Structure formats: structure tokens, C-alpha cells
Amino acid sequence: MANAFCRRREVQIAGMRLHALMDDETQRKRPDFWGWTDFQDAARACRFAIEKDWSGHEAFFINGDETTLSIPTLEAIVRVYPGVPLRRPLDGFASVLDTSKAERIMGWVPRDPMGQERLAANPKELSVPTWGLLRHHMSRCGPSCLQPD
């Protein structure tokens, strides 16, 4: 609909694909999210969409750059979706959602509220996420979550 609207008018529309909005405190308590978006990051993305100029409709993944999983992303993918092809490297706890388009067009990048804490954490103390919940979550969008356009 946004594309059709933009074909008839000279406007700018940003489609924000926000994932699991939460604050830092909630995010720290949830070791089971493949993707999440901090409230402040979401607000910054909306502000950037107003301040930056482009023509037409653009859809953006607005998401933190890391999961809240207690194991590295690639290990989680192998356990939950073995054999799924990846379009880009996923080192450490990297998010499966690609926010590079938001950076390229709007200059938006997520901040890193959890990264420093994770580096200091003892991995042996981290709990293993509930794989049934992860399977349910990923089954809603399937392997396409792992291969952003």
C-alpha cells in the first residue's frame, strides 16, 4: 500500500519493522530472544526517518545488533534450524536480522546496552534457552528471518 501511495505522490514513507520492543532491564531478564529492539533505539529510528531524505517507501529492520540468547547465534541456528543457509556471517551473539539498510539510508545503528555485560559474564553461568520457545518463535517467520532482503 505504501508503494502504491508513493507512486502517486512525492512522499517519503518509512516502514519500521520493530522486533520485541523492550527496555534494558526487561531485555537483561530474557535469555530467549533471537531479536529485540530497545525503546530508545526505536524512538531514534523514527526520528531519523523524519530527519533524513529519500524518495518513496523504504522498509527497515529496526533491531538490536545482538540476540539475548545465552549461546552464540550460529550455535542456536544449528540446533533449531540445521542446514539453513546464511547470507552473512553471524559471529558471537549477532542478530539474525540485518539492520544495514537502516544504517545505509538513515544513518541509524543500534546502541549496545548488553554487549559489555555479556563480555564480562561467565558463559558457564548463562542458562540455556528454552528451545521449544525458540522453535515456536522462529516458526512464525521461518528461515526467512535468517535471510533478510
VEXMAR-620115 format. One line per field, with one value per atom (N, C-alpha, C): residue number from 1; residue in one letter; atom name; x, y, z. Coordinates in pm, whole numbers, plus 50000, padded with zeros to 5 digits. Example, Ala and Ser with C-alpha at 12.3 -4.5 7.8 and 13.67 -1.06 7.14 Angstrom:
seq 1 1 1 2 2 2
type A A A S S S
atom N CA C N CA C
u 51319 51230 51320 51285 51367 51290
v 49431 49550 49670 49775 49894 50003
w 50780 50780 50780 50708 50714 50787
This chain:
seq 1 1 1 2 2 2 3 3 3 4 4 4 5 5 5 6 6 6 7 7 7 8 8 8 9 9 9 10 10 10 11 11 11 12 12 12 13 13 13 14 14 14 15 15 15 16 16 16 17 17 17 18 18 18 19 19 19 20 20 20 21 21 21 22 22 22 23 23 23 24 24 24 25 25 25 26 26 26 27 27 27 28 28 28 29 29 29 30 30 30 31 31 31 32 32 32 33 33 33 34 34 34 35 35 35 36 36 36 37 37 37 38 38 38 39 39 39 40 40 40 41 41 41 42 42 42 43 43 43 44 44 44 45 45 45 46 46 46 47 47 47 48 48 48 49 49 49 50 50 50 51 51 51 52 52 52 53 53 53 54 54 54 55 55 55 56 56 56 57 57 57 58 58 58 59 59 59 60 60 60 61 61 61 62 62 62 63 63 63 64 64 64 65 65 65 66 66 66 67 67 67 68 68 68 69 69 69 70 70 70 71 71 71 72 72 72 73 73 73 74 74 74 75 75 75 76 76 76 77 77 77 78 78 78 79 79 79 80 80 80 81 81 81 82 82 82 83 83 83 84 84 84 85 85 85 86 86 86 87 87 87 88 88 88 89 89 89 90 90 90 91 91 91 92 92 92 93 93 93 94 94 94 95 95 95 96 96 96 97 97 97 98 98 98 99 99 99 100 100 100 101 101 101 102 102 102 103 103 103 104 104 104 105 105 105 106 106 106 107 107 107 108 108 108 109 109 109 110 110 110 111 111 111 112 112 112 113 113 113 114 114 114 115 115 115 116 116 116 117 117 117 118 118 118 119 119 119 120 120 120 121 121 121 122 122 122 123 123 123 124 124 124 125 125 125 126 126 126 127 127 127 128 128 128 129 129 129 130 130 130 131 131 131 132 132 132 133 133 133 134 134 134 135 135 135 136 136 136 137 137 137 138 138 138 139 139 139 140 140 140 141 141 141 142 142 142 143 143 143 144 144 144 145 145 145 146 146 146 147 147 147 148 148 148 149 149 149
type M M M A A A N N N A A A F F F C C C R R R R R R R R R E E E V V V Q Q Q I I I A A A G G G M M M R R R L L L H H H A A A L L L M M M D D D D D D E E E T T T Q Q Q R R R K K K R R R P P P D D D F F F W W W G G G W W W T T T D D D F F F Q Q Q D D D A A A A A A R R R A A A C C C R R R F F F A A A I I I E E E K K K D D D W W W S S S G G G H H H E E E A A A F F F F F F I I I N N N G G G D D D E E E T T T T T T L L L S S S I I I P P P T T T L L L E E E A A A I I I V V V R R R V V V Y Y Y P P P G G G V V V P P P L L L R R R R R R P P P L L L D D D G G G F F F A A A S S S V V V L L L D D D T T T S S S K K K A A A E E E R R R I I I M M M G G G W W W V V V P P P R R R D D D P P P M M M G G G Q Q Q E E E R R R L L L A A A A A A N N N P P P K K K E E E L L L S S S V V V P P P T T T W W W G G G L L L L L L R R R H H H H H H M M M S S S R R R C C C G G G P P P S S S C C C L L L Q Q Q P P P D D D
atom N CA C N CA C N CA C N CA C N CA C N CA C N CA C N CA C N CA C N CA C N CA C N CA C N CA C N CA C N CA C N CA C N CA C N CA C N CA C N CA C N CA C N CA C N CA C N CA C N CA C N CA C N CA C N CA C N CA C N CA C N CA C N CA C N CA C N CA C N CA C N CA C N CA C N CA C N CA C N CA C N CA C N CA C N CA C N CA C N CA C N CA C N CA C N CA C N CA C N CA C N CA C N CA C N CA C N CA C N CA C N CA C N CA C N CA C N CA C N CA C N CA C N CA C N CA C N CA C N CA C N CA C N CA C N CA C N CA C N CA C N CA C N CA C N CA C N CA C N CA C N CA C N CA C N CA C N CA C N CA C N CA C N CA C N CA C N CA C N CA C N CA C N CA C N CA C N CA C N CA C N CA C N CA C N CA C N CA C N CA C N CA C N CA C N CA C N CA C N CA C N CA C N CA C N CA C N CA C N CA C N CA C N CA C N CA C N CA C N CA C N CA C N CA C N CA C N CA C N CA C N CA C N CA C N CA C N CA C N CA C N CA C N CA C N CA C N CA C N CA C N CA C N CA C N CA C N CA C N CA C N CA C N CA C N CA C N CA C N CA C N CA C N CA C N CA C N CA C N CA C N CA C N CA C N CA C N CA C N CA C N CA C N CA C N CA C N CA C
u 50082 50000 50088 50194 50283 50349 50389 50449 50350 50225 50123 50099 50095 50077 50192 50314 50431 50437 50378 50378 50293 50194 50102 50140 50224 50261 50411 50465 50607 50620 50628 50635 50743 50770 50868 50797 50801 50739 50842 50854 50943 50858 50874 50808 50904 50873 50961 50922 51014 50992 51062 50989 51040 51018 51113 51107 51118 51018 51019 51067 50988 51023 51034 51145 51164 51272 51271 51374 51492 51602 51723 51699 51623 51601 51527 51421 51346 51433 51508 51594 51697 51752 51851 51790 51661 51593 51548 51558 51505 51617 51663 51772 51722 51608 51549 51499 51550 51505 51610 51564 51650 51674 51579 51590 51506 51545 51474 51512 51428 51455 51438 51538 51533 51440 51361 51269 51340 51457 51530 51579 51621 51662 51544 51427 51307 51273 51280 51249 51351 51479 51582 51557 51517 51491 51375 51271 51159 51203 51284 51335 51421 51509 51596 51513 51403 51318 51255 51231 51175 51285 51403 51511 51584 51591 51665 51575 51637 51561 51586 51479 51483 51349 51336 51213 51141 51010 50933 50924 50894 50876 50999 51045 51155 51113 51141 51115 51248 51248 51371 51351 51447 51453 51515 51446 51497 51508 51630 51654 51791 51805 51937 52034 52162 52258 52301 52246 52274 52144 52145 52033 52043 51944 51957 51974 52005 52026 52146 52147 52258 52368 52350 52453 52473 52586 52609 52503 52475 52369 52385 52505 52526 52496 52536 52506 52355 52282 52136 52073 52122 52067 52090 52208 52239 52146 52117 52029 51883 51836 51695 51664 51752 51733 51859 51894 52016 52006 52115 52121 52067 52016 51965 52082 52076 52186 52184 52300 52313 52365 52318 52362 52480 52507 52617 52671 52793 52848 52771 52757 52689 52782 52874 52972 52912 52954 52911 52760 52706 52563 52493 52548 52494 52348 52272 52131 52117 52010 51982 51915 51867 51802 51905 51906 52005 51954 52020 51980 52064 52143 52235 52164 52043 51969 51934 51896 51867 51992 52106 52231 52264 52250 52285 52198 52068 51977 51955 51942 51910 52027 52133 52243 52215 52112 52074 52151 52205 52265 52217 52197 52153 52267 52230 52333 52355 52448 52486 52469 52343 52325 52371 52377 52407 52547 52607 52733 52845 52868 52976 52951 52825 52793 52816 52779 52795 52943 53027 53170 53227 53173 53224 53161 53051 52979 53057 53036 53093 52995 53031 52937 52879 52951 52901 52782 52770 52659 52534 52546 52431 52343 52214 52122 52098 52065 52032 51887 51857 51719 51628 51501 51401 51387 51435 51438 51299 51200 51063 51012 51041 51000 51069 51198 51270 51214 51185 51127 50994 50912 50781 50801 50890 50916 50964 51063 51118 51021 50931 50838 50738 50722 50629 50679 50811 50862 50955 50993 51074 51214 51281 51418 51431 51321 51332 51385 51366 51421 51573 51629 51774 51831 51744 51789 51716 51753 51683 51707 51609 51623 51715
v 49883 50000 50126 50124 50240 50265 50157 50173 50236 50191 50247 50394 50428 50567 50653 50602 50678 50693 50601 50613 50732 50767 50876 51011 51009 51133 51132 51249 51259 51268 51151 51143 51044 51048 50957 50878 50745 50659 50559 50549 50451 50343 50220 50107 50049 50067 50021 49881 49789 49651 49635 49674 49668 49529 49481 49344 49343 49290 49271 49397 49501 49624 49600 49644 49629 49724 49750 49833 49745 49810 49737 49637 49678 49591 49463 49478 49361 49274 49337 49264 49179 49230 49154 49029 49032 48920 48812 48836 48744 48681 48564 48500 48418 48457 48371 48444 48562 48635 48631 48595 48598 48743 48826 48967 49051 49174 49265 49407 49502 49643 49722 49798 49886 50004 50048 50159 50283 50314 50433 50418 50298 50274 50293 50245 50260 50408 50482 50626 50698 50664 50725 50693 50570 50531 50614 50634 50716 50860 50912 51049 51058 50960 50960 50951 50876 50863 50996 51080 51213 51308 51297 51391 51363 51238 51202 51211 51230 51243 51127 51072 50976 50986 50920 50928 50793 50793 50670 50599 50468 50384 50297 50291 50203 50129 50001 49919 49893 49907 49891 49793 49702 49625 49717 49737 49815 49716 49682 49570 49589 49537 49536 49453 49478 49404 49271 49239 49110 49047 48915 48843 48854 48801 48785 48637 48556 48413 48391 48283 48253 48173 48143 48077 48156 48142 48215 48185 48283 48274 48155 48135 48026 47891 47875 47751 47732 47840 47832 47795 47852 47820 47674 47624 47483 47391 47427 47345 47350 47469 47488 47470 47517 47509 47455 47331 47276 47282 47322 47324 47450 47545 47669 47751 47791 47871 48013 48068 48204 48296 48419 48517 48600 48595 48673 48603 48633 48572 48618 48530 48562 48527 48616 48593 48620 48542 48563 48561 48667 48677 48769 48778 48867 48838 48943 48928 48865 48789 48731 48832 48943 49047 49151 49182 49272 49416 49502 49643 49734 49677 49758 49858 49828 49922 50048 50033 50149 50234 50170 50245 50315 50244 50300 50420 50411 50517 50625 50584 50681 50715 50635 50656 50599 50513 50456 50328 50318 50193 50172 50046 50023 50051 50093 50107 49969 49956 49824 49818 49812 49815 49688 49576 49449 49398 49442 49386 49382 49492 49496 49401 49391 49298 49154 49123 48986 48950 49044 49016 48981 49044 49021 48898 48850 48737 48607 48519 48385 48300 48252 48174 48053 47996 47879 47914 48040 48083 48116 48127 48161 48039 48059 47947 47917 47792 47752 47790 47859 47900 47780 47804 47701 47683 47571 47551 47539 47489 47485 47625 47719 47857 47916 47888 47939 47882 47753 47691 47755 47778 47842 47982 48058 48196 48198 48116 48116 48055 47967 47905 48007 48117 48220 48290 48298 48360 48266 48154 48052 48101 48026 48060 48197 48256 48388 48490 48467 48558 48560 48449 48438 48493 48522 48570 48698 48812 48937 48983 49053 49109 49228
w 50000 50000 50000 50081 50086 49951 49882 49748 49652 49655 49567 49598 49725 49766 49714 49723 49679 49527 49453 49307 49262 49339 49301 49362 49459 49530 49556 49568 49600 49752 49815 49961 50002 50129 50190 50299 50290 50391 50441 50573 50636 50701 50657 50720 50823 50950 51057 51100 51087 51133 51268 51372 51508 51563 51639 51689 51841 51909 52055 52129 52125 52196 52345 52404 52548 52597 52727 52786 52828 52869 52906 53019 53121 53235 53195 53115 53068 52980 52892 52799 52873 52982 53058 53123 53151 53217 53119 52990 52890 52807 52843 52769 52650 52590 52489 52364 52336 52218 52107 51987 51869 51826 51854 51819 51914 51933 52022 51983 52022 51993 52121 52155 52270 52240 52338 52318 52264 52320 52276 52133 52095 51956 51861 51900 51817 51800 51909 51902 51812 51826 51740 51593 51563 51425 51368 51447 51400 51375 51465 51446 51321 51300 51181 51054 51057 50938 50901 50999 50972 50924 50982 50952 50821 50779 50657 50535 50419 50295 50201 50147 50038 49968 49860 49784 49786 49812 49807 49940 49932 50051 50073 50195 50234 50361 50366 50485 50555 50686 50764 50879 50899 51022 51127 51236 51349 51464 51498 51588 51655 51775 51837 51755 51768 51685 51748 51866 51930 51979 51990 52049 52201 52271 52416 52449 52349 52371 52462 52532 52622 52552 52425 52346 52217 52151 52027 51921 51838 51737 51645 51592 51498 51564 51689 51761 51776 51805 51817 51684 51575 51442 51409 51437 51408 51488 51612 51694 51649 51613 51583 51435 51348 51203 51136 51158 51097 50944 50881 50736 50671 50749 50689 50635 50507 50451 50508 50529 50582 50472 50473 50374 50422 50552 50608 50732 50770 50892 51015 51110 51236 51351 51380 51485 51623 51719 51857 51872 51927 51953 51852 51732 51630 51601 51579 51545 51408 51390 51259 51167 51224 51144 51102 50974 50915 50915 50991 51001 50912 50823 50743 50652 50609 50525 50604 50730 50815 50834 50845 50857 50726 50616 50485 50447 50470 50425 50531 50657 50763 50854 50850 50942 51081 51092 51221 51249 51369 51418 51561 51602 51740 51837 51956 52060 52120 52211 52262 52414 52464 52608 52679 52609 52674 52644 52537 52490 52592 52663 52760 52876 52918 53027 52983 52859 52810 52804 52763 52755 52892 52995 53130 53196 53140 53202 53186 53280 53271 53192 53073 52992 53063 53159 53230 53319 53356 53441 53360 53229 53146 53128 53138 53122 52975 52946 52810 52785 52673 52647 52622 52632 52607 52457 52405 52260 52201 52277 52227 52198 52288 52268 52145 52129 52013 51884 51884 51764 51730 51833 51811 51753 51814 51769 51624 51592 51457 51356 51401 51307 51254 51322 51277 51150 51134 51012 50937 50999 50932 50899 50812 50776 50710 50664 50601 50701 50830 50932 50923 50880 50875 50745 50648 50518 50482 50544 50516 50374 50320 50183 50182
